[in-house]
Every structure is written in C-alpha cells, then in structure tokens.
Amino acid sequence: MATTRVNPPNPEVQERLVVPSRQPRSDYPLIDNDPHFKRVVRYMRGEDYAWGAFLATIPPVGISLMEKFSPSYVGRGGFAPILRLNVGIGLVGGFILAFQKSSYRFYGITENQREVEMDMREMVDRAKRGEPLYGKSSLTEEAQQMAARNSRHSAIFLHIMPFANFVNHKHHGVDTAKYYQQAERELEAERIAREG
C-alpha cells in the first residue's frame, strides 16, 4: 500500500506518513467511502424510503396486534405511551435502514449507476464553478483526517452503532481528477458552441 507524506504547517514538527484508505473489492464503482450525511440523504431512492417506511410500521403494528390478541389490561391511558414509544423506535429504525441502503451505493456494495451519474454531475458542476468538491471546512487538516478515519465505512455497522460523517473534508478514497477532466471537456465544448 502506497503512503504519502504530509508536510506539517509548523516546520518544527516532523513529517507524518498518511496511509490511504483501503479500497474495497466490489462489482460496482466506489463513489465515496465517507459520504457526508446530507449527501447520503439527498441521494436516497424511492425504494429506500419504501423499505424505511415498511420497517417503521413493524413495531407499532406488532405492539397493536399483541395488545389485540393478548390484552395487557393496563387501563385507561396505559397503552398510548407504549404505542408512541414503538412509533419512535420504528421511525428511527426505518431511517437507519434507508440511510444504510443509500450508503451502500456510495461504497459500491450494491448497484449504483444512478448515483454514479448524480455524483459526476454534482462534482463536475462544482468544479466548473471553482468550488471545493466536498465543501468548505473550518477544521484543520489534522482534524479533517481524524474525522475521515473515524467515520469511513461507518454505515456498514450502522445497525450496531449509528454514526455518520458530518464533516466536510477531502478524504473520500476516490481520484478526483475525473471530475476536473470532465469539467474541462464541458467548458471547452461550451466555448466552442459559443464561438461557432
């Protein structure tokens, strides 16, 4: 595995080696190994919402069926708090499932052709406008690297420990040159169309 050297801002501090993130083997292309929370939600498909909604209904429907077939006899107002709790559990679980399914497409674990096209369009548009591809960050480079290490591939164990990336950083495990090359091609085509 190749390593790259990072020159610290303070010349008195020694250089550190940065080990690049591991590239997973998959049948589908890697889009981002640490996608931002908002980006994962924006790229969700209708089927993700459908699976999330299905999972969200299971706890309240289940507790209602149990109450119907085996009443608890808790009295007036005793069942409502339990039902509300189960609705909350269902909503959280449904969102986690939808988020995880969307994240898997970023990792290339599942089919992701739509997301590859969306990613290319979004990043090329940002490159054409001269904006940072993954957004601006007020954190230091070291803090960004730490955030990337902490949340990289976090959606794989989302059902065990809910954790997501909320930091804009540039450590996403992909070669960003493809976005800039496509942006140059499109800008050149636009220039030729204007002149011709």
Secondary structure, DSSP 8 states (H G I E B T S, - for coil): ---EEE--SSTTS--EEE--------SS----SS-BHHHHHHT--HHHHHHHHHHHHHHHHHHHHHHHHS-----TTTHHHHHHHHHHHHHHHHHHHHHHHHHHHHHTSS--HHHHHHHHHHHHHHHHHT--TT----S-HHHHHHHHHHHTTGGGGTTTS---B-S--S--SS-THHHHHHHHHHHHHHHHHHH-
